Amino acid sequence: MTATTITPYLFYSGKCEEALSYYQKSLGAKIEMVMRFNESPNPTPPGALQEGFENKIMHATFTIAGATIMASDGDSDKPKFDGFRLALTVPTDAEAHRLFDGLAAGGQVQVTLRQTFFSSCYGMVTDKFGVGWIVMVTQANLVNQ
């Protein structure tokens, strides 16, 4: 029996390739797969795709520290990443700072990295694509420090 999974699927409205490159550089993301709209085995139905999106990314899969995220340019020119954040939990404060700083480059910090009762290093940032992130160190490491 296959396990059930929930995988974030993010739509970047024409900036997916830029986002993948950004996550590779700032988070060490590994690009697993990329397929462009013009590479699809089934042609896109007429009128279903925004003009100029033929060479854009229809589907991509990448991993960050082993966690899978799916992405696409989608078919809209207005991305909206409201009502959620991706929580990135790492083992050390140094790693939290490295990743947080990478996400903050060109983005906006909502909560600077700080110690909390549940994490030795916790912060919230929205990256330059509008995706909200929580970066934190595992609670077990708070007890061990």
C-alpha positions, 0 to 999 in steps of 0.5 A: 500500500502506498502512503498518503502524502501532502506535497505543496504545489506552488504556482509562480505565474511566469517566474518559476524558473527564476524561483527554482534558481533562487531556491537552488542558490539560497536553500540548496534545493535540488531540481528533480524534474522540469517539464515545459508546456511545449514538452507536454505529450498532450497539447494544451487545449486552445485558450487554456494557456496565457500567450507567451507561456509555451516555454514556461514551466508546466511542472517541476519537482524540487527538494529542500533537505529531502522535502518535496515541493512541486512548482509551475508557472501556472496560467495566471500572471498574479501569484497569490500565496496567502493563508499559509507558510512553508515551515522549514525545520533545521537542526542548528541555529547556524543552518537556520541563519543561513537559510533565513538570510537566503530567503530574506534576500529580496524578500521581507522579514516578518519576525527576525530570528530569535529564541522562543520557548519552543525553538532556539532560533525561529523567524518568519520571512516572505521571499521575493516571490511572495511565498511565506516561510517559517524557519526554525530549529527543532525543539529537541535542540532547545533542550540540548543547548 
